[in-house]
Amino acid sequence: MASSELPAGTAMASAAAVGGNGGDGEQQKRRKKGGFRTMPFILGNDVCDRFATAGFGANLITYLTQQLHLPLVDASNLLNNFGGTSSLTPILGALAADSFAGRFWTIIAGSVFYQLGMLGLVVSALLPSLRPPPCPAAPGGPACRRAAGWQLGVLYLSLLCTSLGSGGLRPCVVAFGTDQFDQPPEQQQKKTSSGAAEAVAERKRRYFNLYFFTMGVAALLAVTVVVYIQDNVGWGWGFGIPAVAMFVSIVVFLVGYPLYVRLKPGGSPFTRLAQVAAAAFRKRNVAAPEDAGKLYQDRELDALISTNGRLLHTDQLAFLDRAAIVTPGDISASGQPDLWRLSTVHRVEELKSIVRMLPIWSAGILLATAGSHNGTFTIMQARSMDRRVAGRFEIPAASMSIFGTAATLVSLALYDRALVPLARRATGLPSGITYFQRMGVGLAISILGVAAAALVEAKRRTAAAAHGLLDDPDATVPLSVFWLVPQFAVHGVAGAFSSVGHMEFLYDQAPESMRSTAAALFWLAGSIGHYLGTALVTAVQRATRGRGEWLQDNINRGRIDSYYWLVTCLMVLNLGYYIVCFHFYTMKPLEMEEEQDDRDKECELSSINKNSASAGGLV
């Protein structure tokens, strides 16, 4: 930096002069950026995006089976694979955002790709040549013709575009929103009281709740209005309305451009992680010093990726510490380190933080697996049940998810307004409970949701048998569709705890330069969960074929309830795994700088603090 070439007093005087003249105007402009004033634009974009996503995704199983005539298992696996891909591409989006593009432009690029995918679906729904002919009306006629390969190719290309769009949106929107509450670097260098830090953490916690709440509102609108249009008006309108909503989201987001805090990307986090691993492997035979203070540190090198404070050394994963041991040839004559041979302690601890997070992160994978059947098997169950509400009006099968969404919204509202104040009195934490406890509660509740699904399916199948409908899959079973409400509601409550807690954990414990990557990890868990759902469905189908096949097109003869019980057992094991991982988890240690005493203040959050950390460390 140019100022480092001046004497200390001159540099300070110059800085003061700038601050007293033109600097005030610049700082005033900075103060006008960010904060809750940007939320209408960021969350407005996310509402339209979520409306579009839920609008075409909630009822896609019906489109695949009724319009393209795919078998139930094939359609279910296609949706699981699509959901998995849509949750995998955020890794690419996070890499682009953190490396070179920044979050703002990554969101714009993702929105454009998503718009193209939505337009492809609209064209597919409008042109008869892109769909197989309707099934014969006469009973006993020829079987329904399945969609041809090229017709499915148009669908796959459209879904691929929406998946790429999700890759730009999902990891960046939530992180871009939290950027609006981070203090700019010049303010972070000033003395910051613990009360101010807690206030920032509280605003971020409220933002996470608000983010998931707006997602729920958008999904609620989609599964009521859009699904009704798809079932009763037509698929062209049903896909067209979400496409228009996606276009509106892009416009709304661009309007807020002058107000946004746009942080510069700090370089590829994956490159830094690879450099640490390579340096540690290169020095695998070098003896580590007993004094960790002898490991390599470079404040200037780490300045861009540690504006909130550098990570402190930890004794875990000591093998990686070898990357910070200085050996001959590591530093050039100009004083610049070869980063593939030598890493700073901060960069080593970045990799350690990610590795420590992985066990708890992985506990969220099975949540996506358990929830994947809500968009496939549960909708097919609802289609077979009595869906009359009042007179001749029938609730669309895909609209049953409104009860899960409504339960999530109510839970989020009550969590902020009732649970947090009550828990705060008992624990003394500004957040009421830690995000570890929030995740654990969500995992426990989700077990009840899957068990409820198994019990209701057993009752539905019993009703079908009692009325001689086992061999008539198109008949309406005389059992109200509202028997499915409890399982949707319980899943909604579980999501209000587990999903928000999971995102908070990843954002708080990830290194600050990898927050887009942390959000991508949230979606990656969903991706693996969806792929695991595909593998589980395929394995169950093969294992039970010829022996009372559990999953078949005629769900009255199938045993979906047995499949649900299998998932319930897996969820119980997953909860036990999470508790063990939590017991051994160590919080990331962070060094805070305060000019008050002209020295570093070390604030280490260890495993003992997990249940009693302040808002500055645990939200």
Backbone hydrogen bonds, N-H to C=O, Kabsch-Sander energy under -0.5 kcal/mol:
donor,donor_aa,acceptor,acceptor_aa,energy
4,S,1,M,-1.0
5,E,2,A,-1.8
6,L,3,S,-1.3
11,A,7,P,-2.7
12,M,8,A,-2.3
13,A,9,G,-2.5
14,S,10,T,-2.8
15,A,11,A,-2.4
16,A,12,M,-2.3
17,A,13,A,-2.5
18,V,14,S,-2.5
19,G,15,A,-2.6
20,G,16,A,-2.2
21,N,17,A,-1.3
23,G,18,V,-3.8
24,D,21,N,-0.6
25,G,21,N,-0.5
26,E,22,G,-1.5
27,Q,23,G,-2.8
28,Q,24,D,-2.3
29,K,25,G,-2.0
30,R,26,E,-2.0
31,R,27,Q,-2.2
32,K,28,Q,-1.1
33,K,30,R,-1.5
34,G,259,L,-2.9
35,G,180,Q,-2.3
38,T,35,G,-1.6
39,M,36,F,-1.1
41,F,38,T,-0.8
42,I,38,T,-2.3
43,L,39,M,-2.9
44,G,39,M,-0.7
44,G,40,P,-0.8
45,N,41,F,-1.9
46,D,42,I,-2.0
47,V,43,L,-2.9
48,C,44,G,-2.0
49,D,45,N,-2.4
50,R,46,D,-3.2
51,F,47,V,-2.6
52,A,48,C,-2.3
53,T,49,D,-2.6
54,A,50,R,-2.9
55,G,51,F,-2.1
56,F,52,A,-1.7
57,G,53,T,-1.9
58,A,54,A,-2.4
60,L,57,G,-1.0
62,T,59,N,-0.7
63,Y,59,N,-1.5
64,L,60,L,-2.5
65,T,61,I,-2.0
66,Q,62,T,-3.1
67,Q,62,T,-0.6
67,Q,63,Y,-1.6
68,L,63,Y,-1.6
70,L,64,L,-2.5
75,A,71,P,-2.8
76,S,72,L,-2.8
77,N,73,V,-2.6
78,L,74,D,-2.3
79,L,75,A,-2.2
80,N,76,S,-2.4
81,N,77,N,-2.7
82,F,78,L,-2.5
83,G,79,L,-2.9
84,G,80,N,-2.4
85,T,81,N,-2.6
86,S,82,F,-2.6
87,S,83,G,-1.2
88,L,84,G,-0.7
88,L,85,T,-0.7
89,T,85,T,-2.3
91,I,88,L,-1.8
92,L,89,T,-1.0
93,G,89,T,-1.9
94,A,90,P,-2.9
95,L,91,I,-2.1
96,A,92,L,-2.3
97,A,93,G,-2.6
98,D,94,A,-2.7
99,S,95,L,-1.5
100,F,96,A,-2.0
101,A,96,A,-2.7
102,G,96,A,-0.7
102,G,97,A,-1.0
106,T,102,G,-1.4
107,I,103,R,-2.3
108,I,104,F,-1.8
109,A,105,W,-2.4
110,G,106,T,-2.5
111,S,107,I,-2.2
112,V,108,I,-1.9
113,F,109,A,-2.1
114,Y,110,G,-2.3
115,Q,111,S,-2.3
116,L,112,V,-2.1
117,G,113,F,-2.1
118,M,114,Y,-2.4
119,L,115,Q,-2.2
120,G,116,L,-2.0
121,L,117,G,-1.8
122,V,118,M,-2.0
123,V,119,L,-2.4
124,S,120,G,-2.3
125,A,121,L,-2.0
126,L,122,V,-1.8
127,L,123,V,-2.4
130,L,127,L,-1.7
131,R,128,P,-1.7
141,G,138,A,-1.4
146,R,144,C,-0.5
147,A,68,L,-2.0
152,L,148,A,-2.4
153,G,149,G,-1.7
154,V,150,W,-1.5
155,L,151,Q,-1.4
156,Y,152,L,-3.0
157,L,153,G,-2.5
158,S,154,V,-2.1
159,L,155,L,-2.6
160,L,156,Y,-2.5
161,C,157,L,-2.0
162,T,158,S,-2.0
163,S,159,L,-2.1
164,L,160,L,-2.5
165,G,161,C,-2.3
166,S,162,T,-2.3
167,G,163,S,-1.6
168,G,164,L,-1.0
168,G,165,G,-0.7
169,L,165,G,-1.7
170,R,166,S,-2.5
172,C,169,L,-0.7
173,V,169,L,-2.6
174,V,170,R,-0.6
176,F,172,C,-3.3
177,G,173,V,-2.1
178,T,174,V,-1.8
179,D,175,A,-1.7
180,Q,176,F,-0.8
180,Q,177,G,-0.8
181,F,178,T,-1.7
182,D,178,T,-0.6
182,D,179,D,-0.8
187,Q,184,P,-1.3
188,Q,184,P,-1.8
189,Q,185,P,-1.4
190,K,187,Q,-1.0
193,S,191,K,-0.5
197,A,193,S,-1.9
198,E,194,S,-2.3
199,A,195,G,-1.9
200,V,196,A,-2.2
201,A,197,A,-2.3
202,E,198,E,-2.5
203,R,199,A,-2.2
204,K,200,V,-2.1
205,R,201,A,-2.3
206,R,202,E,-2.3
207,Y,203,R,-2.1
208,F,204,K,-2.4
209,N,205,R,-2.0
210,L,206,R,-2.7
211,Y,207,Y,-3.1
212,F,208,F,-2.2
213,F,209,N,-2.2
214,T,210,L,-2.6
215,M,211,Y,-1.9
216,G,212,F,-1.9
217,V,213,F,-2.2
218,A,214,T,-2.3
219,A,215,M,-2.2
220,L,216,G,-2.5
221,L,217,V,-2.1
222,A,218,A,-2.1
223,V,219,A,-2.7
224,T,220,L,-0.7
224,T,221,L,-0.5
225,V,221,L,-2.2
226,V,221,L,-0.7
226,V,222,A,-0.5
227,V,222,A,-1.6
228,Y,224,T,-1.4
229,I,225,V,-2.0
230,Q,226,V,-2.5
231,D,227,V,-2.2
232,N,228,Y,-2.2
233,V,229,I,-2.7
234,G,229,I,-2.4
238,G,234,G,-2.0
239,F,235,W,-2.3
240,G,236,G,-2.0
241,I,237,W,-2.3
243,A,239,F,-1.5
244,V,240,G,-2.1
245,A,241,I,-2.3
246,M,242,P,-2.1
247,F,243,A,-1.7
248,V,244,V,-2.3
249,S,245,A,-1.9
250,I,246,M,-1.5
251,V,247,F,-1.8
252,V,248,V,-2.7
253,F,249,S,-2.1
254,L,250,I,-2.1
255,V,251,V,-1.8
256,G,252,V,-1.0
257,Y,254,L,-1.7
259,L,256,G,-1.7
260,Y,256,G,-0.7
260,Y,257,Y,-1.0
262,R,260,Y,-0.7
263,L,261,V,-0.7
267,G,98,D,-0.7
272,R,268,S,-1.6
273,L,269,P,-2.3
274,A,270,F,-2.3
275,Q,271,T,-2.5
276,V,272,R,-2.2
277,A,273,L,-2.2
278,A,274,A,-2.7
279,A,275,Q,-2.6
280,A,276,V,-2.6
281,F,277,A,-2.2
282,R,278,A,-2.4
283,K,279,A,-1.6
284,R,281,F,-1.5
286,V,283,K,-1.8
292,A,290,E,-0.7
294,K,291,D,-1.8
295,L,292,A,-1.6
296,Y,324,A,-2.9
302,D,298,D,-1.7
303,A,299,R,-0.5
303,A,300,E,-0.9
305,I,302,D,-0.8
306,S,303,A,-1.0
309,G,306,S,-1.3
312,L,589,P,-1.5
318,A,315,D,-0.5
320,L,317,L,-1.7
321,D,318,A,-1.3
322,R,319,F,-1.3
323,A,320,L,-1.8
324,A,321,D,-2.0
325,I,322,R,-1.4
326,V,324,A,-0.5
330,D,327,T,-2.1
332,S,336,Q,-2.7
335,G,332,S,-1.7
338,D,330,D,-3.1
339,L,337,P,-0.9
341,R,338,D,-2.4
342,L,338,D,-2.4
343,S,323,A,-2.6
345,V,296,Y,-1.8
348,V,344,T,-2.1
349,E,345,V,-2.7
350,E,346,H,-1.5
351,L,347,R,-1.5
352,K,348,V,-2.1
353,S,349,E,-2.7
354,I,350,E,-1.9
355,V,351,L,-2.4
356,R,352,K,-2.7
357,M,353,S,-1.7
358,L,354,I,-1.2
361,W,357,M,-2.7
362,S,358,L,-2.7
363,A,359,P,-0.7
363,A,360,I,-0.9
364,G,361,W,-1.8
365,I,362,S,-1.5
366,L,362,S,-0.5
368,A,364,G,-1.1
368,A,365,I,-0.6
369,T,365,I,-1.5
370,A,366,L,-2.6
371,G,367,L,-2.0
372,S,368,A,-1.3
373,H,369,T,-0.5
374,N,371,G,-1.4
375,G,372,S,-1.1
376,T,373,H,-1.0
378,T,373,H,-2.4
380,M,376,T,-1.8
381,Q,377,F,-2.3
382,A,378,T,-2.4
383,R,379,I,-2.1
384,S,380,M,-0.9
384,S,381,Q,-0.9
385,M,382,A,-1.2
386,D,477,V,-0.7
386,D,479,L,-2.1
387,R,385,M,-0.7
389,V,393,F,-2.7
390,A,393,F,-0.6
393,F,390,A,-1.9
395,I,387,R,-2.6
399,S,396,P,-1.0
400,M,397,A,-1.6
401,S,398,A,-1.1
402,I,399,S,-2.0
403,F,400,M,-1.7
405,T,401,S,-2.4
406,A,402,I,-3.1
407,A,403,F,-1.9
408,T,404,G,-1.9
409,L,405,T,-2.5
410,V,406,A,-2.7
411,S,407,A,-2.3
412,L,408,T,-2.6
413,A,409,L,-2.2
414,L,410,V,-2.8
415,Y,411,S,-2.5
416,D,412,L,-1.9
417,R,413,A,-2.4
418,A,414,L,-2.9
419,L,414,L,-2.2
420,V,415,Y,-2.6
422,L,418,A,-1.8
423,A,419,L,-3.2
424,R,420,V,-2.5
425,R,421,P,-1.2
426,A,422,L,-1.1
427,T,423,A,-3.0
428,G,424,R,-2.3
432,G,429,L,-1.6
433,I,431,S,-2.0
438,R,434,T,-2.1
439,M,435,Y,-2.2
440,G,436,F,-2.2
441,V,437,Q,-2.5
442,G,438,R,-2.0
443,L,439,M,-2.5
444,A,440,G,-2.0
445,I,441,V,-2.4
446,S,442,G,-2.1
447,I,443,L,-1.0
448,L,444,A,-1.0
449,G,445,I,-1.4
450,V,446,S,-1.9
451,A,447,I,-2.2
452,A,448,L,-2.4
453,A,449,G,-1.7
454,A,450,V,-1.9
455,L,451,A,-2.0
456,V,452,A,-2.3
457,E,453,A,-2.1
458,A,454,A,-2.0
459,K,455,L,-1.8
460,R,456,V,-2.5
461,R,457,E,-2.6
462,T,458,A,-2.0
463,A,459,K,-2.1
464,A,460,R,-2.1
465,A,461,R,-2.2
466,A,462,T,-2.4
467,H,463,A,-1.3
468,G,465,A,-1.5
469,L,464,A,-3.2
472,D,469,L,-1.5
475,A,472,D,-1.5
477,V,384,S,-3.7
477,V,475,A,-0.6
479,L,477,V,-3.2
481,V,386,D,-2.6
483,W,480,S,-1.6
484,L,481,V,-2.0
485,V,482,F,-1.0
488,F,484,L,-1.6
489,A,485,V,-2.9
490,V,486,P,-2.8
491,H,487,Q,-2.0
492,G,488,F,-2.1
493,V,489,A,-2.3
494,A,490,V,-2.5
495,G,491,H,-2.2
496,A,492,G,-1.6
497,F,493,V,-1.0
497,F,494,A,-0.6
498,S,494,A,-3.3
499,S,495,G,-1.2
500,V,495,G,-1.0
501,G,497,F,-2.0
502,H,498,S,-2.6
503,M,499,S,-2.3
504,E,500,V,-2.6
505,F,501,G,-2.4
506,L,502,H,-2.2
507,Y,503,M,-2.5
508,D,504,E,-2.6
509,Q,505,F,-2.5
510,A,506,L,-1.4
514,M,511,P,-2.2
515,R,512,E,-0.9
518,A,514,M,-2.1
519,A,515,R,-2.2
520,A,516,S,-2.1
521,L,517,T,-2.0
522,F,518,A,-1.4
523,W,519,A,-1.5
524,L,520,A,-2.6
525,A,521,L,-2.1
526,G,522,F,-1.1
527,S,523,W,-2.3
528,I,524,L,-2.8
529,G,525,A,-2.2
530,H,526,G,-2.4
531,Y,527,S,-2.4
532,L,528,I,-2.7
533,G,529,G,-1.9
534,T,530,H,-2.1
535,A,531,Y,-2.5
536,L,532,L,-2.7
537,V,533,G,-2.6
538,T,534,T,-2.5
539,A,535,A,-2.6
540,V,536,L,-2.7
541,Q,537,V,-2.4
542,R,538,T,-2.3
543,A,539,A,-2.5
544,T,540,V,-2.0
545,R,541,Q,-0.7
547,R,544,T,-2.2
552,Q,550,W,-0.6
555,I,553,D,-1.3
557,R,554,N,-1.3
558,G,554,N,-1.2
559,R,550,W,-2.0
562,S,559,R,-0.6
563,Y,559,R,-1.4
564,Y,560,I,-2.3
565,W,561,D,-2.0
566,L,562,S,-1.9
567,V,563,Y,-2.1
568,T,564,Y,-2.3
569,C,565,W,-2.1
570,L,566,L,-1.9
571,M,567,V,-2.2
572,V,568,T,-1.9
573,L,569,C,-2.0
574,N,570,L,-2.1
575,L,571,M,-2.0
576,G,572,V,-1.8
577,Y,573,L,-2.1
578,Y,574,N,-2.3
579,I,575,L,-2.1
580,V,576,G,-1.9
581,C,577,Y,-2.3
582,F,578,Y,-2.7
583,H,579,I,-1.9
584,F,580,V,-1.3
585,Y,581,C,-0.5
585,Y,582,F,-1.0
590,L,603,C,-1.6
591,E,310,R,-3.4
592,M,590,L,-0.6
592,M,601,K,-2.0
594,E,599,R,-1.0
597,D,594,E,-0.6
599,R,594,E,-1.0
601,K,592,M,-2.2
602,E,600,D,-0.6
603,C,590,L,-1.6
603,C,601,K,-0.5
604,E,602,E,-0.6
605,L,603,C,-0.5
606,S,604,E,-0.8
609,N,606,S,-1.8
610,K,607,S,-0.9
611,N,608,I,-0.5
612,S,609,N,-1.5
613,A,609,N,-1.4
617,G,614,S,-1.6
618,L,614,S,-3.2
